[in-house]
Amino acid sequence: MNIQLECYKCIFNQVFNITKRLDLDEKTAAEVIREGAKNLAKYDLSFKPPVIASEIYGKISKLLDKKDLFEKEKKEAIKEALKFKPLFKKRLQKSKNILFDACKIAVAGNVIDLGVNQEYDLTKEIKKIFQTDFYKNDFDIFEKEILNAKNICYIADNAGENIFDEILIEVIKKLNPNVKIYYVIRGEPIINDVTIDDLKGLEIFDFAEVINSGVDTPGFCLEKANKKSKDIFYNADAVISKGMGNFECLYNECGREVFYLFKVKCNPVANVSNTKKDEYVLLNGMN
């Protein structure tokens, strides 16, 4: 998905919001904003938003000498998400379709996004998710392919959201015990996307093999992915892609079937996916 006009404003607003989030002094904040504007101006409409964001955030990280700009926020998001696991387990014990409800839990976690959303209400999102339909719902196809898959590539998104992914992955393993699941994460810190350092001490390693993709973009951009993660992506029986950044990098460009699971948070993605802003989707993308 290439950048649209509205994306320029979104990315610039993200730069401005970084100065507020890090409580920078006026002089430093001005340097960050100028650096962001200078780099944003280099890109025409042929580029993907995550690629542009990657360079801009990288420049800001170097300017501030801070590798992980959202380290604190990521730790807090994971800590908060962990509090909901007992609630999820209880909900699934009473579920009439445990896989479908696990998908709902997983997509609720996609609200944890500090690129598009500077603030989010996780409790509110969880309360409404089971009363909200998927705007695009390809669950029937998803269920058949996931339960028959011998290996699955699950592309992760944000820190905190990974706890919700654990729930879905654990359910898949219960229903399809022999399946091999690869949990593909970012190679470098970028916004609040999950990296290997964020997963230390968590249960994901009990259910999946964690794969460092090598990418430094807020989305699984194949041109930046290492050989191992690309091989897993193309050879997997099924691919689950969480979040908008992964959708922006892969939809209609990756050359294979992918199940996209995310909340639509902006009009450009709504336009490309033929959905509506603030809706949830479980979308089967075919190319």
Secondary structure in CASP SS format (residue, H / E / C, confidence):
PFRMAT SS
TARGET T0000
AUTHOR 0000-0000-0000
METHOD secondary structure of the structure
MODEL  1
M C 1.00
N C 1.00
I C 1.00
Q C 1.00
L H 1.00
E H 1.00
C H 1.00
Y H 1.00
K H 1.00
C H 1.00
I H 1.00
F H 1.00
N H 1.00
Q H 1.00
V H 1.00
F H 1.00
N H 1.00
I H 1.00
T H 1.00
K H 1.00
R H 1.00
L C 1.00
D C 1.00
L C 1.00
D C 1.00
E H 1.00
K H 1.00
T H 1.00
A H 1.00
A H 1.00
E H 1.00
V H 1.00
I H 1.00
R H 1.00
E H 1.00
G H 1.00
A H 1.00
K H 1.00
N H 1.00
L H 1.00
A C 1.00
K C 1.00
Y C 1.00
D C 1.00
L C 1.00
S C 1.00
F C 1.00
K C 1.00
P H 1.00
P H 1.00
V H 1.00
I H 1.00
A H 1.00
S H 1.00
E H 1.00
I H 1.00
Y H 1.00
G H 1.00
K H 1.00
I H 1.00
S H 1.00
K H 1.00
L H 1.00
L H 1.00
D C 1.00
K C 1.00
K C 1.00
D C 1.00
L C 1.00
F C 1.00
E H 1.00
K H 1.00
E H 1.00
K H 1.00
K H 1.00
E H 1.00
A H 1.00
I H 1.00
K H 1.00
E H 1.00
A H 1.00
L H 1.00
K C 1.00
F C 1.00
K H 1.00
P H 1.00
L H 1.00
F H 1.00
K H 1.00
K H 1.00
R H 1.00
L H 1.00
Q H 1.00
K C 1.00
S C 1.00
K C 1.00
N C 1.00
I H 1.00
L H 1.00
F H 1.00
D H 1.00
A H 1.00
C H 1.00
K H 1.00
I H 1.00
A H 1.00
V H 1.00
A H 1.00
G H 1.00
N H 1.00
V H 1.00
I C 1.00
D C 1.00
L C 1.00
G C 1.00
V C 1.00
N C 1.00
Q C 1.00
E C 1.00
Y C 1.00
D C 1.00
L H 1.00
T H 1.00
K H 1.00
E H 1.00
I H 1.00
K H 1.00
K H 1.00
I H 1.00
F C 1.00
Q C 1.00
T C 1.00
D C 1.00
F E 1.00
Y E 1.00
K E 1.00
N E 1.00
D C 1.00
F H 1.00
D H 1.00
I H 1.00
F H 1.00
E H 1.00
K H 1.00
E H 1.00
I H 1.00
L H 1.00
N H 1.00
A C 1.00
K C 1.00
N E 1.00
I E 1.00
C E 1.00
Y E 1.00
I E 1.00
A C 1.00
D C 1.00
N E 1.00
A C 1.00
G C 1.00
E H 1.00
N H 1.00
I H 1.00
F H 1.00
D H 1.00
E H 1.00
I H 1.00
L H 1.00
I H 1.00
E H 1.00
V H 1.00
I H 1.00
K H 1.00
K H 1.00
L H 1.00
N C 1.00
P C 1.00
N C 1.00
V C 1.00
K E 1.00
I E 1.00
Y E 1.00
Y E 1.00
V E 1.00
I E 1.00
R C 1.00
G C 1.00
E C 1.00
P C 1.00
I C 1.00
I C 1.00
N C 1.00
D E 1.00
V C 1.00
T C 1.00
I H 1.00
D H 1.00
D H 1.00
L H 1.00
K C 1.00
G C 1.00
L C 1.00
E C 1.00
I H 1.00
F H 1.00
D H 1.00
F H 1.00
A C 1.00
E E 1.00
V E 1.00
I E 1.00
N E 1.00
S C 1.00
G C 1.00
V C 1.00
D C 1.00
T C 1.00
P C 1.00
G C 1.00
F C 1.00
C C 1.00
L H 1.00
E H 1.00
K H 1.00
A C 1.00
N C 1.00
K H 1.00
K H 1.00
S H 1.00
K H 1.00
D H 1.00
I H 1.00
F H 1.00
Y H 1.00
N H 1.00
A C 1.00
D C 1.00
A E 1.00
V E 1.00
I E 1.00
S E 1.00
K E 1.00
G C 1.00
M H 1.00
G H 1.00
N H 1.00
F H 1.00
E H 1.00
C H 1.00
L H 1.00
Y C 1.00
N C 1.00
E C 1.00
C C 1.00
G C 1.00
R C 1.00
E C 1.00
V E 1.00
F E 1.00
Y E 1.00
L E 1.00
F E 1.00
K E 1.00
V C 1.00
K C 1.00
C C 1.00
N H 1.00
P H 1.00
V H 1.00
A H 1.00
N H 1.00
V H 1.00
S H 1.00
N C 1.00
T C 1.00
K C 1.00
K C 1.00
D C 1.00
E C 1.00
Y E 1.00
V E 1.00
L E 1.00
L E 1.00
N E 1.00
G E 1.00
M C 1.00
N C 1.00
END
